[in-house]
Amino acid sequence: MKKKLFFLLCVLSFILSGISQTKNEVTILYLLPFHLNEGFISTSSLKNSTEIHQVKQFEMMGFWLGAKMALKEYESTDKKVRVIVRDAVKDKPALNRILNDALLMKDVDIIIGPFYGSLFPVAAEYAKNHCITIVNPFSTRYDFVENNPYMYKLVPPFVSRPEIITTHFLSQPEQYNVILWGDSAVNIELQAYKYFFNEHHIRFKEIHTLNIPEDIRKTNLIIALFDKPERVIHGVNTLINQEEERSRIVVVPEKWLSISELTEDFYNLPDLYYFTNYFVEQNSDRVKQFQTDYTFYYEAPADLADYSYQGYDITRYFIDLYFAGFAPAEVQFKPLSYHFKWQQILNGGFENVKTRFIQVKNLEFEEVE
């Protein structure tokens, strides 16, 4: 009896020891579109960071630099992080050579793939078949998450936007003229608004030209759903020149903010809002420290536009999530640019449903909680 008990204790000790070791070790495969085989690019003719990030070889470099910032933070801990980086562009055979390399892929626990959507199904299928967590940072495609319990989709669905609009403004919908201001182009976001409002019996008016509704007793809640620059400029002039006889709320696409022709008159519009997938609070002490460290290492500022914050956040968060046994409530790290609120799809993976709602106020950007 004592021998049997001793044997069981030895087996249990061995199992616990094995679990303890694997829990402190993680291997990450980054699949990044570095375009290493597309020739040398001379940087001497590039005038600013915007032009640099438009070069294919550099479009995801900020993501990788941000990721390296996150990886540095594990160097002085008891966690062992093994990193594999491979160039993944639009070449399916090249991607398959990476995934079919048994020695390379033997210990991979997480695949982070900010590469082109045309190849993502290949990597996703591999991750599913080999029970490897795979992170989809920038795609809006829902089908990647269906039937794949190892997938994490970071971009929130468009339906989360009318949900937020309803929560913040439409507790008494009869007090608003809800206006969906679009154009003739097919728009998935517009369809999401129409579906949500119809499902929740919220009346709305769909227009192409901004006309004032007849009921002047209500607040106009205008949701713009187009982003072609010439149309935007004309629409902004309409908003600015429109005589205000009642209160008005305007929600615009984030792309409007990148149109250089827009003046302060646009940013000074009262009750101006937009949605975004990621947002950085510039006055945060953590953000300031990250900026200082990033500039020290790379002699360039971190920027959402070149994905440096996203690379940092995704790397830190998913390493910590792995060590927390994929229990989000146990992750203490708070991303700088994301808010994660996971919703698991039936028989599928996880989708982040937390979009960011930002108010433009006094020429500053403030998140609406």
Residue pairs with C-beta under 8 A, 6 or more apart in sequence:
23 323
23 325
24 78
24 79
24 80
24 323
25 79
25 80
25 81
25 82
26 79
26 80
26 81
26 82
26 109
26 110
26 319
26 322
26 323
27 81
27 82
27 83
27 84
27 107
27 108
27 109
27 110
28 81
28 82
28 83
28 84
28 108
28 109
28 110
28 111
28 112
28 315
28 318
28 319
29 84
29 85
29 86
29 105
29 108
29 110
29 111
29 112
30 64
30 67
30 83
30 84
30 85
30 86
30 112
30 113
31 86
31 88
31 95
31 98
31 111
31 112
31 113
31 114
31 115
31 123
32 60
32 63
32 64
32 85
32 86
32 87
32 88
32 114
32 115
33 56
33 59
33 60
33 87
33 88
33 89
33 114
33 115
33 116
34 57
34 60
34 61
34 87
34 89
35 56
35 57
35 87
35 89
36 57
36 87
37 87
38 56
38 57
41 55
41 57
41 58
43 52
46 52
46 55
49 300
49 303
49 305
49 306
50 305
52 58
53 59
53 61
53 62
53 305
53 306
60 114
60 115
60 307
61 306
62 302
62 303
62 306
62 307
62 308
62 311
63 114
63 137
63 306
63 307
63 308
63 310
63 311
64 85
64 311
65 294
65 297
65 298
65 308
65 311
66 294
66 302
66 307
66 308
66 309
66 310
66 311
66 312
66 313
66 315
67 112
67 311
67 312
67 314
67 315
69 290
69 293
69 294
69 297
69 308
69 311
69 312
70 311
70 312
70 313
70 315
70 316
70 319
71 81
71 83
71 315
73 316
74 81
74 319
79 319
79 323
81 319
82 107
84 104
84 108
86 98
87 94
88 94
88 95
88 98
88 113
88 115
88 116
88 119
88 123
89 115
89 116
89 119
90 116
90 118
90 119
92 119
92 122
95 119
95 122
95 123
96 122
98 104
98 105
99 105
99 122
99 123
99 126
105 130
108 132
109 132
109 133
109 322
110 132
110 133
110 134
110 135
110 318
110 319
110 322
111 123
111 127
111 132
111 133
111 134
111 135
112 134
112 135
112 137
112 314
112 315
112 318
113 120
113 123
113 134
113 135
113 136
113 137
114 137
114 138
114 307
114 310
114 311
117 139
117 141
120 136
120 139
120 141
120 144
121 144
123 134
124 134
124 136
124 144
124 148
124 151
126 132
127 133
127 134
127 148
127 150
127 151
128 147
128 148
128 149
128 150
128 151
131 150
132 150
133 150
133 152
133 318
133 322
133 326
134 148
134 150
134 151
134 152
135 152
135 154
135 314
135 318
136 144
136 145
136 151
136 152
136 153
136 154
136 155
137 154
137 155
137 310
137 314
138 154
138 155
139 153
139 155
140 155
140 157
140 158
140 188
142 153
142 157
142 351
144 151
144 153
144 349
145 151
145 153
145 345
145 348
145 349
145 350
145 351
146 345
146 347
146 348
146 349
147 347
147 348
148 348
148 349
149 344
149 347
149 348
149 349
150 349
151 348
151 349
151 350
152 318
152 342
152 349
152 350
152 352
153 349
153 350
153 351
153 352
154 277
154 314
154 338
154 340
154 352
155 277
155 352
156 277
156 351
156 352
156 353
156 354
156 355
157 192
157 351
157 353
158 188
158 189
158 191
158 192
158 193
159 192
159 195
159 196
160 353
160 354
160 355
161 189
161 192
161 193
161 275
161 355
162 192
162 193
162 196
162 197
163 196
164 275
164 355
164 357
165 221
165 223
165 251
166 173
166 196
166 200
166 202
168 357
168 368
169 176
169 221
169 249
170 176
170 178
170 202
170 221
173 202
173 203
174 218
175 218
175 219
176 218
176 219
176 220
176 221
177 205
177 213
177 215
177 218
177 219
177 220
177 221
178 197
178 202
178 203
178 204
178 205
178 221
178 223
179 204
179 205
179 207
179 210
179 213
179 220
179 221
179 222
179 223
180 190
180 193
180 194
180 204
180 205
180 206
180 207
180 223
180 225
181 207
181 208
181 210
181 222
181 223
181 224
181 225
181 226
181 235
182 190
182 206
182 207
182 208
182 224
182 225
182 226
183 208
183 225
183 226
183 228
183 231
184 208
185 226
187 225
187 226
189 225
190 206
190 225
193 204
193 223
193 225
194 204
194 206
196 202
197 203
197 204
205 213
210 222
210 235
210 238
210 239
210 242
212 220
212 242
213 220
216 245
216 246
217 246
218 246
219 246
219 247
219 248
219 249
220 246
220 247
220 248
220 249
221 249
221 251
222 239
222 248
222 249
222 250
222 251
223 251
224 235
224 250
224 251
224 252
224 253
224 256
225 253
226 232
226 235
226 253
227 253
227 255
227 256
229 259
229 261
232 256
232 259
232 262
233 259
233 261
233 262
236 256
236 262
236 265
236 266
239 250
239 266
239 269
240 265
240 266
240 269
247 271
248 270
248 271
249 271
249 273
250 269
250 271
250 272
250 273
251 273
251 274
251 275
252 272
252 273
252 274
253 274
253 275
254 274
254 275
254 276
256 262
256 266
256 274
257 274
264 363
266 272
267 360
267 363
268 363
269 360
271 359
272 359
272 360
272 361
273 357
273 358
273 359
273 360
273 368
274 358
274 360
275 355
275 356
275 357
275 358
276 355
276 356
276 358
277 338
277 355
277 356
278 304
278 309
278 310
278 313
278 337
278 338
278 356
279 304
279 337
279 356
279 358
279 365
279 367
280 287
280 304
280 309
280 336
280 337
281 287
281 367
282 288
284 336
286 334
286 336
287 336
290 302
290 309
290 312
290 336
291 301
291 302
294 300
294 301
294 302
294 308
295 301
295 302
302 308
302 309
302 312
303 309
304 310
304 337
309 336
309 337
310 337
310 338
312 336
313 335
313 336
313 337
313 338
314 338
316 333
316 335
317 331
317 333
317 335
317 338
317 340
320 331
320 332
320 333
321 327
321 328
321 331
324 330
324 331
328 340
328 342
338 352
338 354
339 354
339 356
340 352
340 354
341 352
341 353
341 354
342 350
342 351
342 352
342 353
343 350
343 351
343 352
343 353
344 350
344 351
345 351
356 367
357 367
357 368
358 365
358 366
358 367
358 368
359 365
359 366
359 367
359 368
